[in-house]
Amino acid sequence: MPWLYLVLAILAETVGTSALKLSEGFTRLVPSVVTALAYAVSFYLLAQVLRTIPVGIAYAIWSGLGIVFIATIGWLWFGQRLDAPAMIGLVLIIAGIVVMQVFSNTTGH
């Protein structure tokens, strides 16, 4: 269950960050409310995850996948450019998460 909560926390954080972009500096009500609610859900779920998964591992996965997801959303929906170094960096983040999951004994899987 903690891994499902972690995935949901990452998705909620991604929704919150996307809505933050749409809020235009908290000047638009609906995206601002979505931002606050999504981050609240994300932090609540992350807090539940931290009961069983070590904080360093959970946070690395939460932030790393959040970066990859929001960069992809920025590229697909907001027309933000991803150059080769940015894409290489995103691949390295994913590789780091895979290495932790496959080879680390501290991930709690």
C-alpha positions in Angstrom: 0.0 0.0 0.0 2.8 2.5 0.7 4.0 2.3 -2.9 0.5 3.0 -4.2 0.3 6.0 -1.9 3.6 7.2 -3.2 2.4 7.0 -6.8 -0.8 8.9 -5.9 1.3 11.5 -4.0 3.5 12.0 -7.1 0.4 12.3 -9.3 -1.2 14.8 -6.9 2.0 16.8 -6.8 2.1 16.9 -10.5 -1.5 18.1 -10.8 -0.7 20.8 -8.1 2.4 22.0 -10.0 0.5 22.1 -13.3 -2.3 24.0 -11.7 0.3 26.4 -10.1 1.4 27.3 -13.6 -2.2 27.9 -14.6 -2.9 30.0 -11.5 -0.8 32.8 -13.0 0.8 33.7 -9.6 -2.4 32.8 -7.7 -4.4 35.4 -9.6 -6.9 32.8 -11.0 -9.2 31.3 -8.4 -9.9 27.8 -9.7 -6.3 26.8 -10.5 -5.2 28.3 -7.2 -7.7 26.1 -5.3 -6.7 23.1 -7.3 -3.0 23.8 -6.5 -3.7 24.0 -2.7 -5.9 20.9 -2.7 -3.5 18.8 -4.8 -0.5 19.7 -2.7 -2.4 19.0 0.5 -3.3 15.5 -0.8 0.2 15.0 -2.0 1.8 15.9 1.4 -0.8 13.8 3.3 -0.1 10.7 1.1 3.7 11.3 1.4 3.3 11.5 5.1 1.6 8.1 5.1 4.3 6.7 2.9 7.0 7.9 5.3 5.6 5.5 8.0 7.1 2.6 6.2 9.5 3.8 3.4 12.7 5.6 4.5 12.4 9.4 4.0 15.4 9.7 1.7 14.2 7.0 -0.6 10.6 8.2 -0.7 11.5 11.8 -1.2 14.0 10.9 -4.0 11.3 9.0 -5.8 8.6 11.6 -5.1 10.7 14.5 -6.3 12.5 12.7 -9.1 9.4 11.3 -10.8 7.6 14.6 -10.1 10.4 16.4 -12.0 10.1 14.0 -14.9 6.3 14.2 -15.0 6.1 18.0 -14.8 8.8 18.4 -17.4 6.9 16.1 -19.7 3.6 18.0 -19.0 5.5 21.3 -19.6 6.6 20.0 -23.0 3.3 18.5 -24.0 0.8 21.0 -22.7 2.6 24.2 -22.1 4.9 24.1 -25.2 8.1 24.3 -23.2 11.2 23.2 -25.0 13.3 20.3 -23.8 16.8 20.3 -25.3 19.2 17.4 -25.4 20.9 18.2 -22.0 17.4 18.4 -20.3 16.3 15.1 -21.8 19.6 13.5 -20.7 19.1 14.8 -17.2 15.6 13.4 -17.1 16.8 10.0 -18.2 19.5 10.1 -15.5 16.8 10.9 -12.9 14.8 7.8 -14.1 18.0 5.7 -14.1 18.8 6.8 -10.5 15.3 5.7 -9.4 15.6 2.4 -11.2 19.0 1.8 -9.6 17.6 2.5 -6.1 14.7 0.2 -6.7 16.6 -2.7 -8.2 19.9 -2.6 -6.2 19.2 -0.9 -2.9 18.2 -2.8 0.2 16.9 0.4 1.8 13.9 0.9 -0.5 11.6 -1.4 1.5 10.4 -3.5 -1.4 
